[in-house]
Amino acid sequence: MADEETMSYNHAWGGTISFSEEKWQNWYDRWVINHENKRYYRYLKDEKGFVGEIAYHYDPEYDGYVADVIIFSQFRGRGYGSQGLKLLCEAAKENGIKVLYDDIAIDNTAISLFKKQGFFEVNRTYEKIILKKDL
């Protein structure tokens, strides 16, 4: 999250995200141990190692679950985003979630990735597009 190129998609919301070691344990406890079926998080790996991460979380603004897919910049354009989003949708469905949302910066090329995976636009502002997929 500290890599500027990887987080360039997040420029509309501040770019990189500070994630110091002091925050790791609380984050792990909340997202992995005590997720209360409101959060899901997994690494994406290939035979060489870490390529990204997938997650979803409950967001009261949507009264639903929001998808998160981050592919490390050096691995983009190789199909990992599609594979990760497909895996995320499958996991959400297996966990009883009926709908996934995502809000994506208006100039983010990932919009086409989500649309290819069956997400459709439900709202648009000058800074973001809100996408939805019925699972």
Buried (B, 14 or more C-beta within 10 A) or exposed (E): EEEEEBBEBBEBEEEBEEEEEEEEEEEEEBBEEEBEEEBBBBEBEEEEEEBBBBBBBBEEEBEBBBBBBBBBBEBBEEEBBBBBBEBBBEBBEEEEBEEBBBBBBEEBEBBEBBBEBBBEEEEEEEEBBBBBBEB
